[in-house]
Amino acid sequence: MLKFVIAFILFSIFLFAAEPDSVLPQKALIQDSTTLMTADSTTGDSVSADPEMQESNFQDNVDALFVPDSIDTTGWCTSKINAGHFDYKQMTDTVRIVLRDSVLGRSYCHPFNGYITSPFGLRKFFWHYGMDVKVKKGDSIRCAFDGIVRVIQNDRYGYGKVVVVRHYGGLETLYGHFSRAKVEVGQRLKAGELVGLGGNTGRSTGSHLHFEIRYCGEPFDPRDIVDFDNFVLKSDTLVLTKANFDYLAQARSTIAHVIRRGDNLGSIARRYGTTVRRLCALNHISGRTLLRVGRKLVIRTDLTAAP
């Protein structure tokens, strides 16, 4: 009789362990070492028939619910480099984001130990939203913080081959002008892992890395937190206030050019460091449009940036 009772208890425990999905939402977030994906528990897709594997997956998903370092995917968009902006003018609180902490498992890796060729700030008539770091074609560019790849695009007239990585606390980093991206959308990365290879794609006059750090979609000066001379963080904690974004009022003011005799789209584009194609798009004209003396051409709007 005792053997029967013991067998019955063990059989009950086995049944409980073999059905972990019964306590999870239908759309469970499944994580592996490289890629995020979702699976419907009612279909049984991506679920192993091995009870031990099921229990392991179940525990991984439970643990993920309580990870304080989880990355917020609010507003997740894989088709746009600029997926949204927050209203910095309404920013009243101080934001603190821990970037380096051994307990939380957070660390920093400088993307590439090169010198700065163009800093964050006003460049001729356009605002440059990142730091340009000298690299050679094929140089390995590393991920600055742990994160998930949100966007990979080929922006022919701007960033070139570009990768955007989402991090904790609303941060994103952008890596532009790659010769080749070495990651996939949705891939999880650790600080220091390879993102892509240096290059000269897009609007670029020489091989370099264009590196941006953004908070909730808005870039801020990477030098606020990174020491680019010594390739390290200035502090373990990033502190942001409205003052970090006050430059946007100047950066996003509209600039117009008054057409003079002898002007053409090519000469105007060269003067302001832009392209004929962009001028046409901003002013809803074509390359064959007759330019009338005295007419204003929009050179830059609040969404125009220098990559």
VOPAGU-2260 file (C-alpha; in pm, 1 decimal, decimal comma):
REM VOPAGU-2260
SITE   aa  ch    i         X         Y         Z
SITE  MET   A    0       0,0       0,0       0,0
SITE  LEU   A    1     283,1     238,8      89,5
SITE  LYS   A    2     447,8     177,4    -247,9
SITE  PHE   A    3     119,4     262,5    -423,2
SITE  VAL   A    4      90,0     593,3    -234,3
SITE  ILE   A    5     449,8     689,0    -316,8
SITE  ALA   A    6     399,4     601,8    -684,0
SITE  PHE   A    7      81,2     809,8    -694,8
SITE  ILE   A    8     259,9    1115,1    -543,5
SITE  LEU   A    9     551,3    1089,4    -788,8
SITE  PHE   A   10     311,6    1056,5   -1082,7
SITE  SER   A   11     122,2    1369,0    -967,5
SITE  ILE   A   12     446,6    1568,7    -941,7
SITE  PHE   A   13     542,7    1457,1   -1292,1
SITE  LEU   A   14     209,9    1574,2   -1434,4
SITE  PHE   A   15     244,4    1912,8   -1265,1
SITE  ALA   A   16     598,8    1962,4   -1398,2
SITE  ALA   A   17     496,9    1860,2   -1749,4
SITE  GLU   A   18     235,4    2134,2   -1782,1
SITE  PRO   A   19     410,1    2462,0   -1691,1
SITE  ASP   A   20     229,2    2665,9   -1956,3
SITE  SER   A   21     -98,4    2634,6   -1768,2
SITE  VAL   A   22       8,2    2910,6   -1528,8
SITE  LEU   A   23     150,3    3143,5   -1796,8
SITE  PRO   A   24     -33,5    3393,0   -2017,8
SITE  GLN   A   25    -123,6    3262,2   -2363,0
SITE  LYS   A   26     128,8    3489,2   -2526,0
SITE  ALA   A   27     443,3    3408,2   -2333,0
SITE  LEU   A   28     771,0    3586,9   -2391,5
SITE  ILE   A   29    1036,6    3328,3   -2466,4
SITE  GLN   A   30    1402,3    3425,0   -2435,6
SITE  ASP   A   31    1711,2    3247,2   -2550,4
SITE  SER   A   32    2071,7    3365,6   -2561,4
SITE  THR   A   33    2031,6    3556,9   -2883,8
SITE  THR   A   34    1677,7    3628,6   -2998,3
SITE  LEU   A   35    1340,1    3742,4   -2866,2
SITE  MET   A   36    1030,5    3564,6   -2992,6
SITE  THR   A   37     670,3    3502,4   -2888,8
SITE  ALA   A   38     482,8    3174,9   -2894,6
SITE  ASP   A   39     113,8    3091,2   -2842,1
SITE  SER   A   40      90,3    2834,1   -2565,1
SITE  THR   A   41    -228,5    2694,1   -2716,2
SITE  THR   A   42     -51,0    2581,5   -3031,3
SITE  GLY   A   43     240,3    2410,2   -2864,3
SITE  ASP   A   44     483,8    2576,7   -3109,0
SITE  SER   A   45     842,8    2608,6   -2988,3
SITE  VAL   A   46     764,1    2395,8   -2679,1
SITE  SER   A   47     975,7    2087,2   -2620,0
SITE  ALA   A   48     812,6    1753,6   -2542,9
SITE  ASP   A   49    1092,3    1685,8   -2292,3
SITE  PRO   A   50     949,5    1745,1   -1939,0
SITE  GLU   A   51    1287,9    1859,9   -1808,2
SITE  MET   A   52    1319,7    2109,9   -2091,6
SITE  GLN   A   53     963,8    2233,0   -2030,6
SITE  GLU   A   54    1039,8    2286,0   -1664,2
SITE  SER   A   55    1357,4    2473,6   -1752,3
SITE  ASN   A   56    1172,3    2699,2   -1999,1
SITE  PHE   A   57     899,3    2755,6   -1744,0
SITE  GLN   A   58    1148,7    2864,2   -1480,2
SITE  ASP   A   59    1327,4    3094,0   -1726,0
SITE  ASN   A   60    1001,1    3270,3   -1805,1
SITE  VAL   A   61     910,0    3305,6   -1436,3
SITE  ASP   A   62    1254,5    3447,8   -1361,1
SITE  ALA   A   63    1217,0    3696,7   -1648,1
SITE  LEU   A   64     908,1    3841,8   -1481,8
SITE  PHE   A   65    1114,8    3948,3   -1182,6
SITE  VAL   A   66    1431,0    4074,5   -1352,5
SITE  PRO   A   67    1477,9    4437,2   -1238,1
SITE  ASP   A   68    1709,8    4497,0   -1533,4
SITE  SER   A   69    1459,8    4406,0   -1805,0
SITE  ILE   A   70    1463,0    4621,1   -2118,6
SITE  ASP   A   71    1149,5    4823,1   -2188,2
SITE  THR   A   72    1015,0    4757,0   -2538,5
SITE  THR   A   73     744,8    5027,0   -2524,2
SITE  GLY   A   74     701,0    5183,2   -2868,0
SITE  TRP   A   75     906,1    4906,1   -3024,7
SITE  CYS   A   76     945,1    4967,9   -3399,9
SITE  THR   A   77    1177,4    4777,7   -3632,4
SITE  SER   A   78    1112,2    4985,0   -3945,4
SITE  LYS   A   79    1208,3    5336,5   -3831,9
SITE  ILE   A   80    1535,7    5469,8   -3700,8
SITE  ASN   A   81    1351,7    5750,6   -3521,7
SITE  ALA   A   82    1068,9    5563,5   -3351,7
SITE  GLY   A   83     939,9    5852,4   -3141,5
SITE  HIS   A   84    1032,3    6140,5   -2916,1
SITE  PHE   A   85     939,0    6249,8   -2567,7
SITE  ASP   A   86     846,8    6611,7   -2490,6
SITE  TYR   A   87    1163,8    6732,4   -2322,6
SITE  LYS   A   88    1002,0    7069,9   -2249,8
SITE  GLN   A   89     776,1    6895,6   -1999,2
SITE  MET   A   90    1068,6    6725,0   -1827,0
SITE  THR   A   91    1071,3    6825,4   -1459,1
SITE  ASP   A   92    1228,5    6529,3   -1281,9
SITE  THR   A   93    1591,0    6420,5   -1274,8
SITE  VAL   A   94    1646,3    6084,8   -1445,6
SITE  ARG   A   95    1910,1    5849,8   -1306,7
SITE  ILE   A   96    2010,6    5535,3   -1494,6
SITE  VAL   A   97    2268,7    5294,5   -1357,5
SITE  LEU   A   98    2507,5    5206,6   -1639,6
SITE  ARG   A   99    2772,0    5007,3   -1458,7
SITE  ASP   A  100    2702,3    4781,5   -1161,1
SITE  SER   A  101    2848,3    4436,5   -1091,6
SITE  VAL   A  102    2543,8    4328,1    -890,3
SITE  LEU   A  103    2302,0    4418,5   -1169,9
SITE  GLY   A  104    2544,4    4277,5   -1424,8
SITE  ARG   A  105    2570,6    4607,6   -1610,4
SITE  SER   A  106    2890,5    4717,1   -1781,6
SITE  TYR   A  107    3020,4    4946,8   -2054,8
SITE  CYS   A  108    3238,0    4880,5   -2357,4
SITE  HIS   A  109    3367,1    5165,2   -2571,3
SITE  PRO   A  110    3246,9    5095,2   -2928,3
SITE  PHE   A  111    3589,2    5164,0   -3078,8
SITE  ASN   A  112    3906,5    5316,8   -2937,3
SITE  GLY   A  113    3959,0    5583,0   -3203,0
SITE  TYR   A  114    3995,7    5959,7   -3205,2
SITE  ILE   A  115    3707,4    6202,7   -3262,4
SITE  THR   A  116    3681,0    6350,9   -3610,4
SITE  SER   A  117    3358,7    6548,1   -3551,6
SITE  PRO   A  118    3189,7    6607,6   -3213,3
SITE  PHE   A  119    2828,1    6647,1   -3109,9
SITE  GLY   A  120    2700,0    6997,5   -3188,9
SITE  LEU   A  121    2634,3    7247,4   -3466,3
SITE  ARG   A  122    2800,1    7155,8   -3795,2
SITE  LYS   A  123    2772,8    7438,5   -4047,3
SITE  PHE   A  124    2396,7    7480,5   -4079,4
SITE  PHE   A  125    2297,2    7143,0   -3936,1
SITE  TRP   A  126    2306,6    6987,4   -3594,3
SITE  HIS   A  127    2528,6    6684,8   -3558,1
SITE  TYR   A  128    2358,6    6453,7   -3307,1
SITE  GLY   A  129    2647,1    6218,3   -3234,7
SITE  MET   A  130    3021,3    6167,1   -3215,1
SITE  ASP   A  131    3220,7    6066,8   -3522,4
SITE  VAL   A  132    3500,8    5825,8   -3438,4
SITE  LYS   A  133    3777,1    5748,2   -3684,2
SITE  VAL   A  134    3777,0    5384,8   -3794,3
SITE  LYS   A  135    3905,8    5189,3   -4090,9
SITE  LYS   A  136    3684,4    4981,0   -4314,4
SITE  GLY   A  137    3635,3    4643,1   -4151,1
SITE  ASP   A  138    3721,8    4752,3   -3796,1
SITE  SER   A  139    3513,3    4575,8   -3529,4
SITE  ILE   A  140    3255,4    4799,4   -3360,9
SITE  ARG   A  141    3130,0    4681,0   -3020,2
SITE  CYS   A  142    2800,1    4725,2   -2837,4
SITE  ALA   A  143    2826,6    4987,0   -2560,8
SITE  PHE   A  144    2574,3    4833,5   -2318,2
SITE  ASP   A  145    2360,9    4520,3   -2289,3
SITE  GLY   A  146    2057,9    4549,2   -2516,8
SITE  ILE   A  147    1835,0    4427,4   -2797,7
SITE  VAL   A  148    1879,3    4519,3   -3164,6
SITE  ARG   A  149    1575,4    4726,3   -3267,9
SITE  VAL   A  150    1661,2    4846,9   -3618,9
SITE  ILE   A  151    1897,6    4758,0   -3902,4
SITE  GLN   A  152    1867,0    4975,3   -4211,7
SITE  ASN   A  153    2054,8    5102,0   -4512,9
SITE  ASP   A  154    2001,9    5480,2   -4508,0
SITE  ARG   A  155    2170,6    5571,3   -4836,0
SITE  TYR   A  156    2148,2    5949,4   -4789,2
SITE  GLY   A  157    2219,8    5963,5   -4418,8
SITE  TYR   A  158    2349,5    5709,5   -4169,3
SITE  GLY   A  159    2436,5    5448,2   -4432,0
SITE  LYS   A  160    2423,9    5096,3   -4292,2
SITE  VAL   A  161    2299,6    5167,4   -3941,7
SITE  VAL   A  162    2212,1    4965,7   -3630,3
SITE  VAL   A  163    2001,9    5089,7   -3335,5
SITE  VAL   A  164    2017,8    4900,6   -3004,7
SITE  ARG   A  165    1763,5    4943,7   -2722,1
SITE  HIS   A  166    1901,3    4937,3   -2365,6
SITE  TYR   A  167    1761,3    4961,7   -2014,1
SITE  GLY   A  168    1611,8    5282,6   -1875,4
SITE  GLY   A  169    1490,1    5415,9   -2209,6
SITE  LEU   A  170    1838,7    5443,1   -2360,3
SITE  GLU   A  171    1931,4    5359,2   -2718,2
SITE  THR   A  172    2262,5    5368,0   -2901,0
SITE  LEU   A  173    2299,1    5421,8   -3275,2
SITE  TYR   A  174    2593,4    5303,5   -3486,7
SITE  GLY   A  175    2617,6    5447,1   -3838,1
SITE  HIS   A  176    2814,7    5409,6   -4164,0
SITE  PHE   A  177    2891,4    5038,8   -4123,9
SITE  SER   A  178    3031,1    4845,4   -4416,5
SITE  ARG   A  179    2841,2    4548,2   -4276,1
SITE  ALA   A  180    2607,6    4482,3   -3984,4
SITE  LYS   A  181    2688,1    4164,5   -3791,6
SITE  VAL   A  182    2365,5    4131,8   -3593,3
SITE  GLU   A  183    1994,4    4066,0   -3653,1
SITE  VAL   A  184    1682,5    4253,2   -3544,7
SITE  GLY   A  185    1567,7    4119,1   -3208,3
SITE  GLN   A  186    1908,8    3983,2   -3116,3
SITE  ARG   A  187    2016,9    4021,3   -2755,1
SITE  LEU   A  188    2364,7    4164,4   -2709,6
SITE  LYS   A  189    2601,1    4196,4   -2416,3
SITE  ALA   A  190    2827,0    4497,0   -2376,3
SITE  GLY   A  191    3135,4    4433,8   -2587,4
SITE  GLU   A  192    2975,2    4203,3   -2842,2
SITE  LEU   A  193    3028,0    4274,2   -3211,8
SITE  VAL   A  194    2764,1    4497,9   -3375,3
SITE  GLY   A  195    2915,3    4564,9   -3715,3
SITE  LEU   A  196    3221,2    4653,7   -3922,1
SITE  GLY   A  197    3346,2    5005,4   -3980,5
SITE  GLY   A  198    3278,7    5161,9   -4317,7
SITE  ASN   A  199    3200,5    5464,9   -4530,3
SITE  THR   A  200    2837,7    5410,2   -4633,1
SITE  GLY   A  201    2565,1    5670,8   -4658,5
SITE  ARG   A  202    2642,2    6040,2   -4640,0
SITE  SER   A  203    3006,2    6014,9   -4542,9
SITE  THR   A  204    3334,8    6159,4   -4666,3
SITE  GLY   A  205    3557,1    5893,8   -4511,3
SITE  SER   A  206    3548,4    5578,5   -4302,8
SITE  HIS   A  207    3418,8    5656,4   -3953,8
SITE  LEU   A  208    3168,4    5549,0   -3690,0
SITE  HIS   A  209    2877,3    5781,1   -3616,2
SITE  PHE   A  210    2780,5    5707,2   -3254,3
SITE  GLU   A  211    2471,7    5842,1   -3078,3
SITE  ILE   A  212    2318,7    5791,4   -2734,7
SITE  ARG   A  213    1946,1    5866,5   -2701,3
SITE  TYR   A  214    1698,5    5884,0   -2417,4
SITE  CYS   A  215    1337,3    5808,3   -2513,1
SITE  GLY   A  216    1421,9    5889,5   -2873,7
SITE  GLU   A  217    1603,7    6219,4   -2811,3
SITE  PRO   A  218    1982,3    6238,1   -2859,9
SITE  PHE   A  219    2202,9    6400,6   -2598,2
SITE  ASP   A  220    2574,0    6476,3   -2600,8
SITE  PRO   A  221    2754,9    6142,6   -2543,6
SITE  ARG   A  222    3031,7    6339,3   -2371,2
SITE  ASP   A  223    2789,3    6398,6   -2082,7
SITE  ILE   A  224    2867,2    6043,3   -1971,8
SITE  VAL   A  225    3153,3    5905,9   -2186,3
SITE  ASP   A  226    3520,2    6010,4   -2170,3
SITE  PHE   A  227    3619,4    5975,7   -2537,4
SITE  ASP   A  228    3987,2    6044,0   -2463,7
SITE  ASN   A  229    4023,4    5750,7   -2226,6
SITE  PHE   A  230    3739,2    5532,6   -2366,3
SITE  VAL   A  231    3558,4    5493,6   -2032,3
SITE  LEU   A  232    3243,7    5613,4   -1855,9
SITE  LYS   A  233    3273,8    5932,3   -1652,3
SITE  SER   A  234    3033,5    5792,6   -1393,2
SITE  ASP   A  235    2859,2    5465,5   -1314,6
SITE  THR   A  236    2523,5    5647,6   -1317,7
SITE  LEU   A  237    2385,4    5863,5   -1597,2
SITE  VAL   A  238    2204,1    6174,0   -1467,6
SITE  LEU   A  239    1975,1    6355,4   -1710,8
SITE  THR   A  240    1775,4    6674,7   -1666,1
SITE  LYS   A  241    1595,0    6911,0   -1900,1
SITE  ALA   A  242    1925,5    7096,1   -1945,0
SITE  ASN   A  243    2066,1    6802,1   -2142,5
SITE  PHE   A  244    1799,8    6861,2   -2410,0
SITE  ASP   A  245    1770,3    7241,8   -2415,4
SITE  TYR   A  246    1988,6    7248,2   -2727,2
SITE  LEU   A  247    1694,4    7102,9   -2924,2
SITE  ALA   A  248    1526,9    7444,0   -2939,7
SITE  GLN   A  249    1818,1    7567,4   -3150,7
SITE  ALA   A  250    1880,9    7240,4   -3330,2
SITE  ARG   A  251    1524,6    7213,9   -3458,5
SITE  SER   A  252    1467,8    7567,3   -3572,7
SITE  THR   A  253    1384,0    7593,7   -3944,0
SITE  ILE   A  254    1647,2    7736,9   -4179,1
SITE  ALA   A  255    1553,4    7880,0   -4518,6
SITE  HIS   A  256    1758,8    8009,3   -4809,7
SITE  VAL   A  257    1649,9    8305,3   -5022,7
SITE  ILE   A  258    1722,4    8223,5   -5387,1
SITE  ARG   A  259    1959,1    8465,0   -5559,7
SITE  ARG   A  260    2049,7    8510,6   -5923,4
SITE  GLY   A  261    2280,9    8229,8   -6036,8
SITE  ASP   A  262    2166,8    7985,8   -5768,4
SITE  ASN   A  263    2086,5    7625,5   -5856,0
SITE  LEU   A  264    1990,9    7327,1   -5645,5
SITE  GLY   A  265    2337,8    7178,9   -5667,3
SITE  SER   A  266    2517,6    7492,7   -5546,3
SITE  ILE   A  267    2263,8    7546,6   -5266,0
SITE  ALA   A  268    2296,4    7186,6   -5150,9
SITE  ARG   A  269    2676,6    7212,0   -5141,4
SITE  ARG   A  270    2662,6    7539,0   -4947,9
SITE  TYR   A  271    2450,2    7394,6   -4670,4
SITE  GLY   A  272    2603,9    7048,1   -4665,3
SITE  THR   A  273    2291,8    6868,4   -4784,3
SITE  THR   A  274    2173,4    6697,0   -5103,6
SITE  VAL   A  275    1956,1    6798,5   -5397,9
SITE  ARG   A  276    1728,8    6507,1   -5323,6
SITE  ARG   A  277    1669,6    6626,1   -4967,7
SITE  LEU   A  278    1603,8    6983,6   -5082,0
SITE  CYS   A  279    1346,6    6856,9   -5329,9
SITE  ALA   A  280    1175,1    6645,0   -5066,4
SITE  LEU   A  281    1159,1    6927,7   -4812,4
SITE  ASN   A  282    1021,4    7177,4   -5064,4
SITE  HIS   A  283     800,5    6939,4   -5267,3
SITE  ILE   A  284     975,4    7019,6   -5592,0
SITE  SER   A  285    1171,6    6823,2   -5853,4
SITE  GLY   A  286    1522,2    6864,2   -5988,5
SITE  ARG   A  287    1373,5    7036,9   -6292,8
SITE  THR   A  288    1178,9    7300,4   -6100,0
SITE  LEU   A  289    1259,6    7657,4   -6205,7
SITE  LEU   A  290    1410,2    7849,5   -5915,0
SITE  ARG   A  291    1267,6    8199,9   -5895,5
SITE  VAL   A  292    1482,7    8476,0   -5748,9
SITE  GLY   A  293    1349,3    8583,4   -5410,8
SITE  ARG   A  294    1173,4    8256,0   -5334,9
SITE  LYS   A  295    1260,5    8079,4   -5008,7
SITE  LEU   A  296    1382,7    7721,4   -5001,2
SITE  VAL   A  297    1355,8    7524,5   -4677,9
SITE  ILE   A  298    1700,5    7389,5   -4593,3
SITE  ARG   A  299    1626,7    7227,6   -4260,9
SITE  THR   A  300    1319,2    7151,6   -4052,4
SITE  ASP   A  301    1281,1    7022,1   -3698,5
SITE  LEU   A  302    1341,6    6663,1   -3816,7
SITE  THR   A  303    1650,2    6727,5   -4033,2
SITE  ALA   A  304    1984,7    6612,9   -3892,7
SITE  ALA   A  305    2343,5    6578,8   -4001,6
SITE  PRO   A  306    2446,7    6210,1   -3981,4
